[in-house]
Amino acid sequence: MAEEEKEEIGRVRTPDDDEVLGVVLTKLGYGRFKVYCSDGNERTARIPGSKRRSMWVKADDVVLIEPWDIQGDEKGEIVFHYSNAQKDWLENKGFLDELKEFL
């Protein structure tokens, strides 16, 4: 019998005042994604250039979005990508209640 491997969870980054959680709906290409956010907005989000090589995002991933100052309801930047274990922790703590239908 194979033992189920559990991924260790250290500190999980939670949203600050100006950040929202989101679920990636589709890839648009060129580092851009269509993301449904916990505040009810659907944003076009991009991975900033400094994180583009180190962050791999695909559809149905949970990400942390920082809305832009201008056009904040339509656009934002992906500042953090959650692993599956971190996603489960967020779900158990109630952070993903607004996103249940997309998970």
C-alpha positions as semicolon CSV with decimal commas, in nm:
position;residue;x (nm);y (nm);z (nm)
1;M;0,000;0,000;0,000
2;A;0,128;0,340;-0,093
3;E;0,114;0,602;0,177
4;E;-0,052;0,924;0,082
5;E;0,207;1,199;0,073
6;K;0,112;1,519;0,246
7;E;0,263;1,845;0,140
8;E;0,392;2,053;0,427
9;I;0,219;2,385;0,478
10;G;0,421;2,666;0,626
11;R;0,274;3,012;0,641
12;V;-0,002;3,069;0,391
13;R;-0,020;3,417;0,246
14;T;-0,364;3,568;0,301
15;P;-0,501;3,871;0,114
16;D;-0,410;4,220;0,239
17;D;-0,653;4,512;0,227
18;D;-0,604;4,584;-0,143
19;E;-0,568;4,220;-0,262
20;V;-0,834;3,963;-0,356
21;L;-0,833;3,589;-0,415
22;G;-0,920;3,458;-0,759
23;V;-0,963;3,144;-0,967
24;V;-0,805;3,131;-1,312
25;L;-1,075;3,069;-1,574
26;T;-0,874;3,072;-1,898
27;K;-0,531;3,152;-2,037
28;L;-0,531;3,441;-2,283
29;G;-0,168;3,415;-2,388
30;Y;0,137;3,637;-2,335
31;G;0,121;3,593;-1,957
32;R;-0,239;3,710;-1,931
33;F;-0,530;3,524;-1,774
34;K;-0,904;3,568;-1,724
35;V;-0,961;3,543;-1,346
36;Y;-1,282;3,541;-1,142
37;C;-1,216;3,726;-0,815
38;S;-1,371;3,694;-0,469
39;D;-1,513;4,048;-0,489
40;G;-1,738;3,943;-0,779
41;N;-1,537;4,099;-1,062
42;E;-1,392;3,914;-1,358
43;R;-1,049;4,060;-1,431
44;T;-0,783;4,027;-1,695
45;A;-0,474;3,960;-1,486
46;R;-0,111;3,939;-1,588
47;I;0,202;3,797;-1,433
48;P;0,455;4,078;-1,376
49;G;0,786;4,047;-1,556
50;S;0,986;3,982;-1,239
51;K;0,779;3,669;-1,162
52;R;0,709;3,547;-1,515
53;R;0,979;3,278;-1,521
54;S;0,921;3,147;-1,169
55;M;0,540;3,134;-1,159
56;W;0,352;2,866;-1,355
57;V;-0,024;2,921;-1,363
58;K;-0,288;2,709;-1,533
59;A;-0,668;2,701;-1,544
60;D;-0,851;2,635;-1,214
61;D;-0,556;2,752;-1,001
62;V;-0,614;2,978;-0,701
63;V;-0,414;3,300;-0,719
64;L;-0,378;3,627;-0,530
65;I;-0,467;3,933;-0,737
66;E;-0,368;4,294;-0,679
67;P;-0,612;4,517;-0,871
68;W;-0,465;4,808;-1,064
69;D;-0,517;5,163;-0,938
70;I;-0,670;5,259;-1,273
71;Q;-0,927;5,015;-1,420
72;G;-0,909;4,812;-1,097
73;D;-1,244;4,642;-1,161
74;E;-1,122;4,512;-1,498
75;K;-0,747;4,450;-1,462
76;G;-0,493;4,334;-1,207
77;E;-0,166;4,154;-1,144
78;I;-0,110;3,801;-1,018
79;V;0,119;3,840;-0,718
80;F;0,103;3,487;-0,570
81;H;0,011;3,135;-0,680
82;Y;-0,123;2,885;-0,423
83;S;-0,030;2,516;-0,416
84;N;-0,298;2,247;-0,373
85;A;-0,225;2,210;-0,001
86;Q;-0,245;2,586;0,049
87;K;-0,571;2,592;-0,148
88;D;-0,717;2,327;0,082
89;W;-0,610;2,528;0,387
90;L;-0,774;2,843;0,249
91;E;-1,090;2,646;0,175
92;N;-1,104;2,502;0,529
93;K;-1,057;2,848;0,683
94;G;-1,339;2,999;0,473
95;F;-1,137;3,230;0,248
96;L;-1,273;3,066;-0,071
97;D;-1,646;3,074;0,013
98;E;-1,719;3,327;-0,265
99;L;-1,533;3,111;-0,520
100;K;-1,695;2,770;-0,442
101;E;-1,876;2,746;-0,777
102;F;-1,549;2,782;-0,972
103;L;-1,340;2,529;-0,775
